Amino acid sequence: MSSNLPKDNMICDLGTIKVQSQLPISMSAPTTRESHTAATTRLTEPHRRGRSKVVTGPPKSLCLPHLCGLENIASVLIVRQESPWDTYRKVITYENAGKVTIATRRTRPSRMVAIRTYGKENARRLIYRFGRLENRNVLSLHECYMHEDLAFFLVDDLPLTLTHVVAFPSVYPSETELGSIICQILDGACYLSSFGLAHQSLACGDILFGIDGIIKIASLDLYIDCTPKQSEIAYIAALPSIMMRLMQKNGKDQGVVGVNDLERWPIDSAAVEFLSATETAESIKSLRNGQRSGAPLSDICGFSSWS
């Protein structure tokens, strides 16, 4: 693996992923009417079949948004006044569009979840802005845990960012794959701009990348409120640098748009024409439709392997 890959703050506690085993009940004990009746009762009472969840810490409380002092929150976002570590156990913490902790449930640890931590002072802003939003190409908030001075959010678990793609010297997206990536970024950006939410400086490290090709715009704590038009302008301005890094592993001087490897990316290719169109595009819609100049995004979006 390339030494250029982000490795900041890699913390792995292997002891936390050991699953405790429980020995079966001895079959050598004599069977009595009382024990047989008890066993039959256990089998016939559905609510006793599963193992009980063992939870540590103070009593739990599930709070509706208005009880937490947080108004206008989508009903799908659950807000809990408790520590997430009473329910989950940390497995690994690393940098991936911000610090993220991968954790597993303390009971029946059959799957992993991603938890992002923010200061409690930012919780109201994050929940109000993103708790009610849902888009395939924007990081989603599923649950919120409020504990002491911190807010913990269960979010989508995507293992990579576009920075990982850029970091591998031998990995270059094809024109179709590049089109799929850019199309998803624009879909997410268009959705966010409709709410007047703009990332202050969107870059490859702020865009999550799933192994199935799904793209999600992340770094939710770096968004600012503005008009939808201002938001669109900000996303369009960030797009050339993202495209150039995917196409040739680096950008150019500020304000300069283009590619160096004309063998890999011919000057008359749809990808290069689209890249040039980002300089004059006035809206995401016009950029996607190829209005005025450049190839429309549909010319390079094949959605074959990365969509």
Legacy VTK file of the C-alpha trace (Angstrom):
# vtk DataFile Version 3.0
C-alpha trace
ASCII
DATASET POLYDATA
POINTS 307 float
0.000 0.000 0.000
1.270 3.435 -0.829
2.908 5.406 1.942
0.843 8.414 0.867
-2.352 6.968 2.264
-3.860 8.887 5.206
-2.889 7.143 8.446
-3.583 9.835 11.032
-4.840 8.765 14.411
-5.182 5.057 13.662
-6.245 3.437 16.936
-7.153 -0.230 17.025
-8.017 -2.169 20.149
-8.139 -5.815 19.130
-9.391 -6.808 22.568
-12.710 -5.104 21.889
-13.642 -7.366 18.998
-13.389 -10.645 20.875
-16.778 -12.305 21.152
-17.437 -14.026 24.425
-18.625 -17.588 24.133
-21.007 -19.332 26.479
-20.600 -23.006 27.298
-23.689 -25.167 26.714
-25.671 -26.378 29.685
-24.421 -29.739 30.917
-26.506 -32.664 29.668
-25.398 -34.894 32.536
-27.760 -33.394 35.112
-30.714 -35.614 35.975
-34.040 -34.693 34.461
-36.898 -34.100 36.879
-40.500 -33.069 36.370
-39.671 -29.642 37.730
-36.707 -29.151 35.410
-38.669 -30.487 32.440
-41.553 -28.099 33.197
-39.163 -25.181 33.540
-37.466 -26.014 30.241
-40.817 -26.369 28.482
-41.937 -23.024 29.874
-38.785 -21.340 28.597
-39.318 -22.736 25.117
-42.954 -21.710 24.956
-42.477 -18.127 26.097
-41.193 -16.112 23.102
-40.085 -13.166 25.166
-37.604 -15.367 27.019
-36.008 -17.058 24.040
-33.318 -14.474 23.324
-30.495 -13.390 25.569
-31.222 -10.307 27.612
-29.278 -7.151 26.764
-26.857 -6.156 29.509
-26.417 -2.389 29.614
-24.102 -0.461 31.878
-24.372 3.125 33.054
-27.311 5.178 34.331
-30.948 4.560 33.317
-31.637 5.318 29.655
-34.110 7.832 28.329
-35.381 8.178 24.772
-36.144 11.845 24.265
-38.370 13.390 21.665
-36.804 16.435 19.988
-38.851 18.996 21.930
-37.844 17.376 25.198
-34.200 17.891 24.258
-34.776 21.563 23.489
-34.230 20.878 19.793
-37.147 21.969 17.647
-38.005 21.189 14.011
-36.098 17.919 13.918
-37.206 15.166 11.584
-39.001 12.401 13.425
-36.714 9.802 11.833
-33.699 11.083 13.793
-33.639 9.492 17.235
-32.082 11.624 19.982
-30.980 9.815 23.144
-29.748 11.350 26.393
-27.104 8.735 27.135
-23.592 7.656 26.273
-23.267 5.566 23.100
-20.563 3.509 24.825
-23.178 1.913 27.059
-24.539 0.247 23.926
-21.488 0.123 21.646
-17.845 -0.859 22.069
-15.096 0.982 20.201
-13.130 -1.059 17.660
-11.066 1.464 15.701
-10.824 5.254 15.381
-9.294 6.930 12.329
-9.459 9.966 10.055
-11.910 9.660 7.187
-13.488 13.001 6.221
-13.113 13.840 9.904
-12.565 11.542 12.848
-14.807 8.475 12.841
-15.074 5.569 15.265
-16.087 2.124 14.075
-17.893 0.269 16.845
-19.841 -2.907 17.471
-22.737 -3.616 19.819
-21.828 -4.892 23.244
-24.451 -7.620 22.894
-24.676 -9.704 19.732
-21.857 -7.869 17.934
-22.861 -9.028 14.459
-22.288 -5.776 12.582
-20.259 -2.591 12.722
-21.539 0.984 12.946
-19.834 4.319 12.289
-19.988 7.016 14.969
-18.837 10.617 14.511
-18.274 12.871 17.506
-18.827 16.635 17.698
-18.936 19.220 20.446
-22.345 19.497 22.067
-22.447 23.180 21.145
-22.613 22.115 17.475
-25.318 19.486 18.009
-28.268 21.835 17.561
-26.807 23.226 14.341
-25.976 19.798 12.902
-29.329 18.249 13.825
-31.315 21.211 12.544
-29.404 21.314 9.250
-28.915 17.639 8.494
-31.292 15.664 10.727
-34.148 16.357 8.338
-32.187 15.817 5.113
-31.889 12.555 3.242
-30.118 12.111 -0.058
-28.271 9.163 -1.570
-25.127 11.264 -2.045
-25.020 13.128 1.276
-23.870 11.635 4.589
-26.961 10.800 6.673
-27.486 11.090 10.435
-29.390 8.087 11.813
-29.198 8.448 15.597
-27.868 11.020 18.047
-26.489 10.405 21.537
-26.117 13.430 23.812
-23.698 12.818 26.681
-21.841 15.333 28.819
-20.244 17.909 26.481
-20.318 15.771 23.342
-22.804 14.726 20.670
-22.369 11.353 18.979
-24.019 10.611 15.633
-24.532 7.210 14.018
-23.844 7.797 10.341
-23.351 5.953 7.051
-20.285 3.717 7.128
-18.151 4.262 4.024
-14.522 3.107 4.395
-12.718 5.438 1.980
-12.582 8.968 0.598
-11.605 10.150 -2.867
-8.217 11.000 -1.348
-7.527 7.263 -1.190
-8.219 6.970 -4.924
-5.859 9.874 -5.621
-3.168 8.434 -3.308
-2.749 5.185 -5.262
-0.291 6.041 -8.055
-1.494 3.293 -10.394
-5.245 3.792 -9.947
-6.942 6.076 -12.461
-10.703 6.083 -13.026
-11.867 5.461 -16.557
-13.934 8.131 -18.261
-17.116 6.250 -17.341
-16.054 5.845 -13.725
-15.034 9.504 -13.520
-18.431 10.492 -14.880
-20.202 8.379 -12.268
-18.205 10.004 -9.458
-18.790 13.573 -10.688
-22.480 12.915 -11.352
-22.994 11.734 -7.772
-21.074 14.705 -6.369
-23.256 17.089 -8.357
-26.436 15.304 -7.281
-25.449 15.709 -3.642
-24.325 19.306 -4.205
-27.561 20.179 -6.000
-29.573 18.770 -3.085
-27.540 20.665 -0.475
-27.635 23.922 -2.425
-31.444 23.754 -2.555
-31.322 24.189 1.243
-28.677 26.918 1.067
-25.915 24.713 2.511
-22.409 25.160 1.122
-19.170 23.459 2.094
-16.489 26.046 2.821
-13.814 24.302 0.724
-15.006 20.975 -0.662
-12.115 18.674 -1.586
-11.435 14.969 -2.229
-10.906 14.365 1.501
-14.473 15.522 2.250
-16.115 13.042 -0.130
-16.684 9.493 1.113
-16.307 6.608 -1.297
-17.872 3.171 -0.774
-16.461 -0.029 -2.182
-19.700 -0.349 -4.169
-19.015 3.000 -5.880
-21.418 5.090 -3.809
-20.291 8.687 -3.260
-21.402 10.753 -0.237
-20.481 14.343 0.582
-19.391 14.487 4.237
-17.637 16.835 6.722
-21.022 18.136 7.854
-19.503 20.422 10.477
-17.821 22.547 7.780
-20.986 23.777 6.085
-22.188 27.367 6.143
-25.612 28.880 5.481
-26.012 30.945 2.332
-28.391 31.412 -0.580
-28.980 28.509 -2.974
-27.207 30.467 -5.728
-24.140 31.121 -3.579
-24.088 27.446 -2.639
-24.126 26.338 -6.285
-21.290 28.710 -7.137
-19.185 27.284 -4.290
-19.686 23.679 -5.456
-18.950 24.488 -9.093
-15.768 26.321 -8.053
-14.577 23.269 -6.085
-15.255 20.779 -8.886
-12.225 21.441 -11.198
-9.673 20.708 -8.469
-11.473 17.469 -7.523
-11.626 16.352 -11.162
-7.983 17.168 -11.900
-6.758 15.248 -8.867
-8.758 12.202 -9.918
-7.550 12.491 -13.515
-3.836 13.167 -12.905
-3.180 12.896 -9.137
-2.598 16.629 -8.693
-4.116 19.984 -9.463
-2.707 23.068 -11.133
-2.003 26.567 -9.942
-5.036 28.292 -8.503
-7.387 29.354 -11.261
-5.759 27.161 -13.925
-7.855 24.276 -15.288
-6.462 21.543 -17.535
-4.657 18.214 -17.734
-1.045 17.340 -18.456
-1.397 13.766 -19.706
-3.019 14.210 -23.119
-2.438 10.559 -23.941
-4.610 9.389 -21.060
-7.055 12.288 -21.430
-7.163 13.507 -25.075
-8.042 17.150 -25.526
-11.205 16.227 -27.449
-12.413 13.682 -24.866
-15.746 14.216 -23.149
-14.028 14.355 -19.733
-11.692 17.207 -20.751
-14.531 19.097 -22.429
-16.612 18.764 -19.287
-13.684 19.896 -17.135
-13.329 23.009 -19.308
-17.057 23.702 -18.973
-16.705 24.057 -15.191
-14.919 27.389 -15.748
-17.971 29.082 -17.285
-20.920 27.141 -15.823
-23.466 29.323 -14.054
-25.461 26.541 -12.417
-25.243 22.840 -11.679
-28.120 22.195 -14.071
-26.394 23.957 -16.960
-23.163 22.090 -16.176
-24.896 18.716 -16.205
-26.732 19.483 -19.456
-23.627 20.792 -21.215
-25.158 24.183 -22.002
-22.986 26.833 -23.685
-19.793 24.770 -23.878
-18.353 21.401 -22.994
-19.775 17.903 -23.128
-22.882 17.170 -21.055
-22.291 14.928 -18.066
-24.399 12.234 -19.712
-21.633 11.819 -22.309
-19.168 10.548 -19.706
-21.595 8.878 -17.268
-21.907 5.232 -18.185
-22.807 4.105 -14.668
-21.293 0.701 -15.347
-19.049 -0.269 -12.460
-18.972 2.587 -9.964
-22.608 3.610 -9.779
LINES 1 308
307 0 1 2 3 4 5 6 7 8 9 10 11 12 13 14 15 16 17 18 19 20 21 22 23 24 25 26 27 28 29 30 31 32 33 34 35 36 37 38 39 40 41 42 43 44 45 46 47 48 49 50 51 52 53 54 55 56 57 58 59 60 61 62 63 64 65 66 67 68 69 70 71 72 73 74 75 76 77 78 79 80 81 82 83 84 85 86 87 88 89 90 91 92 93 94 95 96 97 98 99 100 101 102 103 104 105 106 107 108 109 110 111 112 113 114 115 116 117 118 119 120 121 122 123 124 125 126 127 128 129 130 131 132 133 134 135 136 137 138 139 140 141 142 143 144 145 146 147 148 149 150 151 152 153 154 155 156 157 158 159 160 161 162 163 164 165 166 167 168 169 170 171 172 173 174 175 176 177 178 179 180 181 182 183 184 185 186 187 188 189 190 191 192 193 194 195 196 197 198 199 200 201 202 203 204 205 206 207 208 209 210 211 212 213 214 215 216 217 218 219 220 221 222 223 224 225 226 227 228 229 230 231 232 233 234 235 236 237 238 239 240 241 242 243 244 245 246 247 248 249 250 251 252 253 254 255 256 257 258 259 260 261 262 263 264 265 266 267 268 269 270 271 272 273 274 275 276 277 278 279 280 281 282 283 284 285 286 287 288 289 290 291 292 293 294 295 296 297 298 299 300 301 302 303 304 305 306
